[in-house]
Amino acid sequence: MANGSARILLVDDEQSIQTLLSYPLRKEGYHVTSALDGSEALQRFDEGRFDLVVLDLMLPRRDGVEVCRELRSRSQVPIIMLTAKGSESDKVAGLEVGADDYITKPFSMREFRSRVKAALRRSRMAGSAAERGEDGPISHADLTIDFDRRLVTLAGEEIKVTYVEFEILGALARSPGRVLTRETLLEHVWGDSEYRDPRTVDVHIRHLREKLERDPKEPEFLFTVRGVGYRFVE
């Protein structure tokens, strides 16, 4: 995906933010479609094909969390959530419903461009890997990770995971028993750990445990190594 072919849906109710963010994106060669509220965002998404959604958390009519949940139910498009709030609960609100990344306002244009490029690069790399069929399935007990189809099954039932959850699970499963630090996982998924809170990884691990483990407090697949990171069962 060259810059010129990447299509971005930018959702923010403040016209000044729309102008501020649209200009550098278009200068980079991206096609930008704007939406000023949650309902318009879903309408625009249905009307076209998008490679990335940049979504503000606080929106009129339908808020960003509701829009993110709706988008994730129908697509695996990368979603970057924008939030003006600084509390931990607000920072992870988007992650809870399937966003891939979040940026807290105010942020620098350098950081914003870095996040956008990383999200598009991840999506492009995932598609290329699937086309090449480089990874065979990994199975342990009744859990199977199919990299070609980006499919996770547990006891024969498909488990819905987000793009980031799949990447984290895949990175750990490819190195069973090996401890991967939060920084290593950040770099694997996002291409670098710059600007990102390592606790972001903790949120995704928690979600994976809720989906995969019979008892998330007594995991069988994903283990915490206190003070270091996480590992997949040997």
SERO-4910 file (N, C-alpha, C, O; in steps of 0.05 Angstrom, whole numbers):
BEGIN
 pado doro    nc1    nc2    nc3   cac1   cac2   cac3    cc1    cc2    cc3    oc1    oc2    oc3
  Met    A     17    -24      0      0      0      0     18     25      0     30     31     20
  Ala    A     18     39    -22     33     64    -24     17     85    -10     -7     83     -7
  Asn    A     31    107     -2     17    128     11     -7    138     -5    -29    143      6
  Gly    A     -3    140    -31    -24    151    -48    -49    134    -50    -70    144    -57
  Ser    A    -47    109    -42    -71     91    -43    -84     87    -16   -105     75    -15
  Ala    A    -72     97      5    -83     93     32   -105    113     37   -102    137     33
  Arg    A   -128    102     46   -151    119     51   -156    120     81   -158     99     94
  Ile    A   -159    144     92   -162    148    121   -189    162    127   -195    182    115
  Leu    A   -204    151    145   -228    164    155   -221    178    181   -214    166    201
  Leu    A   -224    205    181   -216    222    203   -242    232    217   -258    246    204
  Val    A   -246    224    242   -271    230    256   -266    247    280   -254    238    300
  Asp    A   -274    272    279   -271    291    301   -291    313    298   -295    323    275
  Asp    A   -305    321    319   -326    341    317   -315    370    317   -331    388    312
  Glu    A   -290    374    322   -278    401    321   -266    406    294   -247    392    285
  Gln    A   -276    427    280   -266    433    253   -237    441    254   -222    435    235
  Ser    A   -228    454    276   -200    461    277   -182    437    278   -160    437    267
  Ile    A   -190    416    292   -175    391    293   -175    377    266   -155    366    257
  Gln    A   -198    377    253   -200    366    226   -180    379    207   -165    365    193
  Thr    A   -179    405    208   -160    420    191   -131    414    198   -115    410    181
  Leu    A   -126    414    225    -99    410    234    -88    382    226    -65    380    219
  Leu    A   -105    362    228    -96    334    222    -98    327    193    -81    311    183
  Ser    A   -117    338    179   -120    331    151    -97    341    134    -88    327    116
  Tyr    A    -87    365    140    -66    377    124    -41    359    122    -32    353    100
  Pro    A    -29    351    145     -5    334    143    -11    307    130      7    296    117
  Leu    A    -35    296    134    -41    270    122    -43    273     91    -31    256     77
  Arg    A    -56    294     82    -58    298     53    -31    304     41    -24    296     19
  Lys    A    -14    319     57     13    325     47     29    300     44     47    299     27
  Glu    A     24    280     61     38    254     59     27    237     35     39    217     29
  Gly    A      6    246     23     -5    231      0    -29    214      6    -39    199    -11
  Tyr    A    -40    215     31    -63    199     38    -89    212     29    -90    237     26
  His    A   -108    196     23   -135    206     17   -151    207     44   -153    187     57
  Val    A   -161    231     51   -174    235     76   -203    241     72   -210    259     57
  Thr    A   -220    226     86   -249    231     87   -256    240    116   -248    226    135
  Ser    A   -271    261    118   -277    272    145   -305    265    153   -323    263    137
  Ala    A   -309    262    180   -335    259    192   -335    275    218   -315    275    233
  Leu    A   -357    288    224   -358    306    247   -373    295    271   -373    307    292
  Asp    A   -386    272    268   -399    259    290   -400    229    286   -393    219    264
  Gly    A   -409    214    306   -408    185    305   -426    173    283   -418    155    269
  Ser    A   -450    184    280   -468    174    260   -457    178    232   -459    160    214
  Glu    A   -446    202    227   -434    207    201   -410    189    196   -406    181    173
  Ala    A   -395    183    217   -372    166    214   -380    138    203   -367    127    185
  Leu    A   -401    127    215   -410    100    206   -421    101    178   -418     83    162
  Gln    A   -435    123    171   -445    126    144   -423    128    124   -424    115    103
  Arg    A   -402    144    130   -379    147    112   -365    120    109   -356    113     87
  Phe    A   -362    106    131   -348     80    130   -363     60    112   -350     45     97
  Asp    A   -389     61    112   -405     43     95   -404     50     66   -408     34     48
  Glu    A   -397     76     61   -397     85     33   -371     80     18   -370     81     -6
  Gly    A   -349     73     33   -324     70     19   -306     49     32   -314     36     51
  Arg    A   -282     46     21   -262     28     32   -241     44     46   -230     63     34
  Phe    A   -234     37     71   -215     52     86   -193     34     97   -198     11    104
  Asp    A   -169     44     98   -146     29    108   -140     36    137   -125     22    150
  Leu    A   -152     58    147   -147     67    175   -169     86    183   -179    101    167
  Val    A   -177     84    209   -196    102    220   -183    117    244   -173    103    262
  Val    A   -183    143    243   -174    160    266   -199    170    279   -214    185    266
  Leu    A   -204    163    304   -230    166    316   -228    181    343   -215    171    361
  Asp    A   -241    203    346   -241    218    371   -260    203    391   -281    192    383
  Leu    A   -253    203    416   -268    190    436   -295    204    442   -316    192    445
  Met    A   -293    231    444   -316    247    452   -329    258    427   -319    277    414
  Leu    A   -353    247    419   -366    255    395   -396    260    400   -407    247    418
  Pro    A   -409    278    386   -438    281    388   -452    258    374   -441    244    358
  Arg    A   -478    255    381   -496    235    370   -489    207    378   -504    194    393
  Arg    A   -466    197    369   -457    170    378   -427    174    386   -411    182    369
  Asp    A   -420    167    410   -392    172    419   -373    153    407   -380    133    394
  Gly    A   -347    159    411   -326    144    398   -325    114    407   -319     97    390
  Val    A   -331    109    432   -332     81    441   -353     65    426   -348     43    418
  Glu    A   -377     77    423   -398     63    409   -391     59    380   -396     37    369
  Val    A   -380     79    368   -372     77    339   -350     56    336   -351     40    317
  Cys    A   -330     56    354   -308     37    352   -319      8    355   -311    -10    340
  Arg    A   -337      4    374   -349    -22    378   -364    -31    352   -362    -55    344
  Glu    A   -379    -13    340   -394    -19    316   -375    -26    293   -379    -45    278
  Leu    A   -354     -9    289   -335    -14    268   -321    -41    271   -317    -56    252
  Arg    A   -314    -47    296   -299    -72    301   -317    -97    297   -306   -118    291
  Ser    A   -343    -94    300   -361   -116    296   -363   -124    266   -372   -146    260
  Arg    A   -355   -105    249   -358   -111    220   -332   -110    205   -332   -117    181
  Ser    A   -310   -101    217   -285    -98    202   -261   -100    221   -263    -94    245
  Gln    A   -238   -108    210   -213   -108    224   -195    -84    217   -171    -85    221
  Val    A   -207    -64    205   -192    -40    198   -178    -29    222   -189    -28    244
  Pro    A   -152    -20    220   -138     -8    242   -153     17    252   -162     33    236
  Ile    A   -155     20    278   -168     43    290   -149     57    311   -140     43    329
  Ile    A   -144     82    307   -129     98    326   -149    116    340   -163    132    328
  Met    A   -151    114    367   -169    130    382   -155    156    393   -133    154    402
  Leu    A   -169    178    390   -159    204    401   -175    210    426   -200    208    427
  Thr    A   -161    217    448   -175    224    472   -162    249    485   -138    252    485
  Ala    A   -179    267    494   -169    292    507   -166    288    537   -155    306    550
  Lys    A   -174    265    547   -173    261    576   -148    246    583   -136    231    567
  Gly    A   -139    249    609   -114    238    617   -116    215    636    -95    202    643
  Ser    A   -140    208    646   -142    186    666   -137    160    652   -142    156    628
  Glu    A   -129    140    668   -123    114    657   -148    101    645   -146     88    624
  Ser    A   -171    105    657   -195     93    647   -202    104    619   -211     89    602
  Asp    A   -198    130    615   -204    142    589   -183    134    569   -190    130    545
  Lys    A   -158    131    577   -137    123    558   -142     96    546   -137     91    522
  Val    A   -153     77    562   -157     50    552   -186     45    543   -193     22    535
  Ala    A   -203     65    544   -231     61    536   -233     50    508   -249     32    503
  Gly    A   -218     62    489   -218     52    462   -207     24    459   -218      8    444
  Leu    A   -186     18    474   -174     -9    473   -194    -30    482   -194    -52    472
  Glu    A   -211    -22    501   -230    -41    512   -250    -50    491   -261    -73    493
  Val    A   -256    -34    471   -275    -42    451   -263    -47    424   -277    -49    403
  Gly    A   -236    -50    423   -223    -59    398   -206    -40    383   -196    -47    362
  Ala    A   -201    -16    394   -182      2    380   -154    -10    382   -147    -25    400
  Asp    A   -138     -4    362   -110    -15    360    -90      3    375    -70     -7    384
  Asp    A    -96     28    377    -77     47    388    -92     71    398   -115     76    390
  Tyr    A    -80     87    415    -93    112    424    -72    134    427    -49    128    432
  Ile    A    -81    159    423    -64    182    427    -78    201    445   -102    207    441
  Thr    A    -65    212    465    -77    230    484    -71    259    475    -48    266    471
  Lys    A    -92    275    472    -88    303    465    -78    319    490    -86    312    512
  Pro    A    -61    339    486    -49    347    460    -26    329    453    -12    318    470
  Phe    A    -21    327    427      1    311    417     15    326    395      4    344    383
  Ser    A     40    318    389     55    331    368     48    319    341     39    296    339
  Met    A     52    334    320     47    324    293     66    301    286     60    283    272
  Arg    A     90    303    298    110    281    293     99    255    305    101    234    292
  Glu    A     88    256    329     77    233    341     53    222    325     50    198    320
  Phe    A     35    241    316     12    233    301     20    219    275      9    198    269
  Arg    A     38    231    260     47    218    235     60    191    240     55    173    224
  Ser    A     75    189    262     88    164    268     67    142    274     70    119    264
  Arg    A     46    149    288     25    129    295     10    120    270      4     97    266
  Val    A      4    140    252    -10    133    228      7    115    210     -3     95    200
  Lys    A     32    122    206     49    105    189     52     77    201     52     58    186
  Ala    A     55     75    227     58     49    240     33     32    236     35      8    230
  Ala    A     10     44    239    -15     29    236    -19     19    208    -26     -4    203
  Leu    A    -13     36    188    -15     27    160      6      6    153      1    -13    138
  Arg    A     30      9    165     52    -10    160     44    -38    171     49    -58    158
  Arg    A     32    -38    195     24    -63    208      3    -77    190      5   -102    186
  Ser    A    -16    -62    181    -37    -74    165    -26    -85    139    -34   -107    130
  Arg    A     -7    -70    126      5    -79    101     21   -104    106     20   -123     89
  Met    A     37   -105    127     53   -129    133     36   -153    139     43   -175    131
  Ala    A     14   -150    153     -3   -172    159    -15   -184    133    -16   -208    130
  Gly    A    -23   -166    115    -33   -176     89    -12   -191     73    -18   -211     61
  Ser    A     12   -180     73     34   -193     58     41   -220     69     45   -239     54
  Ala    A     42   -222     95     48   -248    108     27   -269    102     33   -292     97
  Ala    A      2   -260    102    -20   -279     96    -18   -289     67    -23   -312     61
  Glu    A    -11   -270     49     -9   -278     21     14   -297     16     12   -315      0
  Arg    A     36   -294     31     59   -311     28     54   -338     42     68   -358     35
  Gly    A     36   -339     61     32   -364     75     56   -373     90     63   -397     89
  Glu    A     70   -354    103     96   -361    115     93   -377    141    111   -394    147
  Asp    A     72   -374    155     69   -387    181     48   -409    181     25   -404    172
  Gly    A     55   -433    189     35   -454    193     21   -450    219     30   -434    236
  Pro    A     -1   -464    223    -16   -461    248      0   -470    272     18   -488    270
  Ile    A     -5   -458    295      7   -466    320    -16   -476    338    -36   -463    341
  Ser    A    -13   -500    350    -34   -511    367    -22   -519    393      0   -529    395
  His    A    -38   -515    414    -31   -524    441    -57   -531    455    -75   -515    457
  Ala    A    -59   -556    464    -84   -566    476   -106   -561    456   -105   -570    433
  Asp    A   -127   -547    464   -150   -542    445   -149   -514    433   -169   -505    421
  Leu    A   -126   -501    435   -123   -474    423   -106   -476    397    -85   -489    397
  Thr    A   -117   -464    376   -103   -464    350   -101   -436    339   -121   -421    339
  Ile    A    -77   -428    330    -73   -402    318    -65   -406    289    -44   -417    283
  Asp    A    -83   -398    271    -79   -402    242    -70   -375    231    -86   -357    228
  Phe    A    -44   -373    224    -33   -347    215    -42   -340    187    -46   -317    180
  Asp    A    -45   -360    169    -54   -355    142    -81   -342    141    -86   -324    126
  Arg    A    -99   -352    158   -126   -341    158   -131   -321    180   -153   -310    183
  Arg    A   -110   -316    196   -112   -298    220   -137   -306    236   -154   -290    242
  Leu    A   -137   -332    243   -160   -344    257   -150   -357    283   -131   -372    283
  Val    A   -165   -352    304   -159   -365    330   -184   -382    337   -206   -373    337
  Thr    A   -179   -408    343   -201   -426    351   -194   -439    377   -171   -444    384
  Leu    A   -215   -443    393   -212   -456    419   -234   -478    420   -258   -472    419
  Ala    A   -224   -503    423   -242   -526    423   -260   -526    398   -283   -533    399
  Gly    A   -248   -517    375   -262   -518    350   -280   -493    345   -291   -490    323
  Glu    A   -282   -476    365   -299   -452    362   -281   -427    356   -261   -423    369
  Glu    A   -289   -411    336   -274   -387    329   -276   -367    352   -298   -362    363
  Ile    A   -253   -355    359   -252   -334    379   -246   -308    365   -226   -305    351
  Lys    A   -263   -289    369   -260   -263    356   -238   -247    371   -241   -240    395
  Val    A   -216   -240    357   -195   -224    369   -190   -200    351   -194   -202    327
  Thr    A   -180   -179    362   -173   -155    346   -146   -160    333   -132   -179    338
  Tyr    A   -140   -141    315   -114   -143    301    -91   -144    321    -73   -161    319
  Val    A    -91   -125    340    -69   -124    359    -68   -149    377    -46   -159    383
  Glu    A    -91   -158    386    -92   -182    402    -80   -206    387    -65   -222    399
  Phe    A    -87   -208    362    -76   -230    346    -45   -228    344    -31   -248    346
  Glu    A    -35   -204    339     -6   -200    336      9   -206    362     30   -219    362
  Ile    A     -2   -198    385     10   -204    410     10   -234    416     30   -245    424
  Leu    A    -13   -246    412    -15   -275    416      4   -290    397     17   -309    406
  Gly    A      5   -282    372     23   -295    353     52   -292    361     67   -312    359
  Ala    A     60   -269    370     88   -264    377     95   -282    401    117   -294    401
  Leu    A     78   -285    420     84   -302    443     83   -332    436    100   -347    445
  Ala    A     64   -340    419     61   -368    412     84   -377    394     91   -401    395
  Arg    A     96   -359    379    119   -367    362    143   -373    378    162   -386    369
  Ser    A    144   -364    403    167   -368    421    157   -380    447    160   -367    468
  Pro    A    146   -404    447    135   -415    471    155   -418    494    177   -428    489
  Gly    A    148   -409    517    165   -411    540    184   -387    543    196   -383    565
  Arg    A    188   -372    522    206   -349    523    191   -324    533    169   -319    525
  Val    A    204   -310    551    192   -286    563    197   -262    544    220   -256    537
  Leu    A    176   -249    536    178   -225    519    170   -201    536    149   -201    549
  Thr    A    186   -181    537    181   -157    552    159   -141    539    152   -145    516
  Arg    A    147   -122    554    126   -105    543    138    -88    520    124    -84    499
  Glu    A    162    -79    523    175    -63    502    179    -79    477    175    -69    455
  Thr    A    186   -105    480    190   -122    456    163   -126    442    162   -125    417
  Leu    A    142   -130    457    115   -133    445    106   -108    432     94   -108    410
  Leu    A    111    -85    444    104    -59    432    118    -56    405    106    -47    385
  Glu    A    144    -63    404    160    -60    380    150    -80    358    150    -73    335
  His    A    142   -104    367    133   -123    348    106   -114    335    103   -116    311
  Val    A     88   -104    351     62    -97    341     62    -70    328     51    -67    306
  Trp    A     74    -50    341     72    -22    331     97    -13    316     98      9    305
  Gly    A    118    -29    315    142    -22    301    162     -7    318    186     -6    311
  Asp    A    153      5    340    171     18    360    155     21    385    130     17    386
  Ser    A    169     29    407    155     33    433    154     62    440    145     70    462
  Glu    A    162     79    421    162    108    426    134    118    429    116    110    414
  Tyr    A    130    136    448    104    149    454     84    131    467     62    140    473
  Arg    A     90    105    470     69     87    479     73     78    508     96     72    516
  Asp    A     52     76    522     52     67    550     53     36    550     36     23    539
  Pro    A     74     24    563     76     -5    564     51    -19    575     46    -42    569
  Arg    A     36     -4    591     11    -16    603    -10    -22    582    -29    -37    587
  Thr    A     -6    -10    558    -24    -17    536    -24    -47    531    -45    -59    526
  Val    A      0    -59    533      2    -88    529    -14   -103    550    -27   -123    544
  Asp    A    -14    -93    574    -28   -107    596    -58   -108    590    -71   -129    595
  Val    A    -69    -87    578    -98    -87    571   -104   -109    551   -123   -123    554
  His    A    -87   -111    530    -92   -131    510    -88   -159    520   -103   -177    513
  Ile    A    -69   -163    538    -65   -190    550    -90   -197    567    -99   -220    566
  Arg    A   -100   -178    582   -124   -183    598   -147   -191    580   -162   -210    587
  His    A   -151   -178    557   -172   -185    539   -168   -213    528   -188   -228    525
  Leu    A   -144   -219    520   -138   -246    510   -145   -267    530   -156   -288    524
  Arg    A   -137   -263    555   -143   -282    576   -173   -286    580   -183   -308    584
  Glu    A   -188   -264    579   -217   -266    582   -229   -282    559   -250   -295    563
  Lys    A   -217   -282    536   -228   -296    513   -218   -325    511   -232   -343    501
  Leu    A   -193   -330    521   -181   -356    517   -180   -374    541   -180   -399    539
  Glu    A   -178   -362    565   -173   -378    589   -200   -386    602   -218   -370    604
  Arg    A   -201   -411    612   -225   -419    627   -227   -402    653   -249   -395    661
  Asp    A   -204   -397    665   -203   -379    689   -180   -359    684   -157   -367    688
  Pro    A   -187   -334    677   -166   -315    671   -146   -310    694   -124   -302    690
  Lys    A   -155   -316    719   -137   -313    742   -118   -336    745    -98   -334    759
  Glu    A   -124   -359    732   -107   -382    732   -101   -390    703   -112   -411    694
  Pro    A    -85   -375    689    -82   -379    660    -68   -406    653    -52   -416    668
  Glu    A    -76   -416    630    -64   -440    619    -46   -434    595    -29   -450    589
  Phe    A    -50   -412    583    -36   -405    558    -17   -381    561      6   -382    553
  Leu    A    -27   -359    573    -12   -334    575     -5   -328    604    -22   -323    621
  Phe    A     21   -328    609     31   -325    636     46   -299    639     60   -289    621
  Thr    A     42   -287    663     57   -262    670     83   -270    685     83   -287    703
  Val    A    104   -258    676    130   -260    690    134   -233    704    142   -214    691
  Arg    A    129   -233    729    128   -207    744    153   -191    741    176   -200    744
  Gly    A    149   -165    734    171   -147    731    186   -149    704    204   -134    699
  Val    A    178   -169    687    192   -172    662    172   -170    638    175   -152    622
  Gly    A    153   -188    637    134   -188    614    116   -212    614    105   -219    635
  Tyr    A    113   -224    591     94   -246    587    107   -269    571    126   -265    556
  Arg    A     96   -293    575    105   -316    559     81   -334    553     61   -335    567
  Phe    A     84   -349    531     64   -369    523     73   -396    534     96   -401    537
  Val    A     53   -413    541     59   -439    553     78   -455    535     77   -454    511
  Glu    A     97   -469    548    116   -486    532    101   -510    521    114   -526    507
***
